[in-house]
Amino acid sequence: MLCIDLTNFRCPLPLVKTKLALKTLPEGEKLQVLLSDRNSRHDVPKYLIKEGYFVQEVSNSSELLELIVAKSNREQR
C-alpha cells in the first residue's frame, strides 16, 4: 500500500497530489492518504466518492483525516 502524507499541504494541492498518485497506482492496489487541511478534508473524499473510488475512513480527529482508497472499484462502477 502506498502512503501519501499531505498534512503539510493546503487546498487544492492535496487533491491534485491524490489524483496524480491514483494515476500511477497499479490496479488492485490501495492508497493511504493523510490530510490535515480543513478544505482538503472535505474536498478529497467528496471527489473520490464522486469518481467511484471505494473510500474507507480509518481515522478522523480534529488534526488528521486518514483515508484508504481502493483504485480497482473505480473501474467497476
N, C-alpha and C positions, 0 to 999 in steps of 0.2 A: 504494500500500500504506500502510495506517495503522499507525503505530508507537505502542505504549504502553509507556512506561518505568515499571515498577512496582518498581524496585530500592529505592526509599525506603519501601516499604510492607511490613508484616508480615501474616502469615496471620491472618484469612481475607480481608483486603481485596484482595489481588491476584486471587483467584478471583472475587470479586464484580465488580471492575472489568473483568476479562476477559469475564465473562458480559454485562455491560452494553455493552461495546464491540462484541461479536459481534451483539447485538440490533440495533444501529444500523448495522452494516456492510452495504452493498449486496451482493446476491447476486453471486457470482463474484469478489469482492474477497478480498484476503488481509490478515491481521493479523499484525504482528510484535510479539511480547511479550518483554519483558526482565524477568527475575526474579533476585533475589538471596537472598531469604529461603529457608532450608532446607526448611521445611514447604511453602511455596508451590511450590518447585521440584519437589516430589513430587506435590502435590495438583492443581495446574493441568493438567499434561499428562495425568494419570490421568483427570480429569474430562472433558477434551476428547476423549480417545480413547473413553471410555465413551459419550459423546454422539454419536460417529460423525464427528467432525471429522477432517480429514487434518492431522496434526501432523508438521512437519519440524523436527528439532533442528539448528539452524545451528551453535551452539557451546555447549559445556558445560565451564566451568572451575570452579575452586573458588569464584570470586567471582560468576559470572554464568551464567545459562542463557538462551539466545536461541532462541525458537521462531518458526516461521512457521505460521500456522493458515489453512487454506483453508475458508471458510464453505460453499461450494457442495456439498462432499462430504457434509455433514450431511443434506441432503435426498435423497441418493442411496442411503441405507442400506437 
